[in-house]
C-alpha cells in the first residue's frame, strides 16, 4: 500500500507555520514592555543579536532532532539514546503547562478585539474580574485552536499559517505607518527605540533579552521538534531557520515601531509623564495601549481593532504549535485518531486554565486568593516554564545534537562550535540567573532570599523528576510511535468504514 506522506505540503508552509509559532504574545505583549524597562534601543539590539546568534542555532538543533526521527519528541530523543527519552517527555509536558496560561491570554486578546468594535478595548482589571467573561473568551479562543489542529498539519496548521501570517504582517504595516505619521512625540519615540544608549543596559536587561529571544522563538518546548518532524527531506533546515528568525526579528522590530511612537505621541499630547504610562510594566498592552487608542478618537478605535485582532491571530498561530506537540504525542503513543486526541488535550488544558484565569483576575483586583507561593497561577506557570524548564529543554537539545549524535551527523564549522560550546554556555547563564532572580529577588536594590521563589524552583525540579520516572516506568521499553502512525490509523479507519458501508449495501432487504 502506498504510504501517504503526513506533514507539511510545502517548504513555505513549514516556514510560515514555524514563524507563526514564534510570533506571538511574546512579541506583541512581552517585547514592548521589556524593551521599555531596559533602555529601549539597547535592548532591541541585544534581543536581535540573541535571535540570530544563539536562538537560531538552538532552533536548527530542534528542527534537526524532529526531522531525523520523523516522530514526536519522546521518540525523537529515544532515537538519539534510549536513556534520553525523558527529555522528550519534558518537551511534551512543558507545552501542556504553557497552554494552561496561553489560553487565558489568548482569551484576553479575543475579548479586547471584540470590545474594539464598540469602543474602548477595555480595562484589564475590569475584564479580569468578570469570571464568566474570562472563561467564555478562553473557551472561544481554545475552540478556534482546536478546529485548526483537528483539520491536520497540512489542511489546518499549514493553511491557516499561509493565511494568517501575511494578514498579520499587513496589519502591522498599517499600524506602524499610522503610528509613524502621528506627529507630535513621534521623533522622541523613534529616538528612544532606535538610538542605543548602552549605559542603560544592565546585566539583568541582557538576560531578559536572551530569555525573551528564546521564548519568542518557541524554543525548549517541543514545538520546533514537532514541526521539524513534519518537514520534508528536501527542506534545507538552515535556510528555513534563517527565514523564521528573520520573520520573527522583523515583526518584533515593527511592533516597536508601532508602539513607541504612539506612546510618546500620547505623552506629548496629554502631558503625562512616561512613568505614568506604565511603560515598563506588564500592563503596557492591556491597560496603556487601550487608553492611548481611546485618546485618538475614531482613528484610534480602528487602530485598537487592528492591534488586538493581530494579537488574537498571533496568539492563535502560537498556541496551535504547542497544542500540536501534545496532540502528536497522544496520537502516536496511544494510536488514537486526531480528533479524539486534540479534543482530550483541549478539554484538560481548558479545565486547568480556568483556575489560572481566576487567579489572575483576583490578583489584578488586589486579592491574594488563589495564589501559590506569593504568585498568581499565571505568574507561577510562567516562571516554572519560561524561566526554568524551557532553557533546560533548549540546552538539552543543543547537547543532544552537539554531543550525542554520531560523529557523521554532527554540525561542523561555525554552527558546530556555536552548538557545542557557545549556545549551551549562554543558555546555562540565562537559566542560572533566571533561577537566581526567582530565589533571590531584588527588592529596593538589595537581594534577599525568598522561600516562595525557592519553592518555584523546587516545583520545576519535581516536574523534571516526574518526567524521568514516568519515562522509565511507562515509556522506555514501549513503542512511542512515529508520524507514520497517523497515516496508518487514518487508512485503517477508512478501510473499516468502507467495509462497514459495503456490508450495509449487501445486507438483504
Ligand atoms: N513564541 C510564542 C510567543 O512569542 O508568544 C510563545 C510560544 C509559542 C512559546 C509556542 C512556546 C511555544 F512552543
Boltz pocket constraint, residues with backbone or C-beta under 6 A from the ligand:
constraints:
  - pocket:
      binder: B
      contacts: [[A, 21], [A, 22], [A, 23], [A, 24], [A, 25], [A, 26], [A, 27], [A, 95], [A, 98], [A, 214], [A, 215], [A, 216], [A, 217], [A, 218], [A, 219], [A, 221], [A, 222], [A, 223], [A, 318], [A, 319], [A, 321], [A, 322]]
      max_distance: 6.0
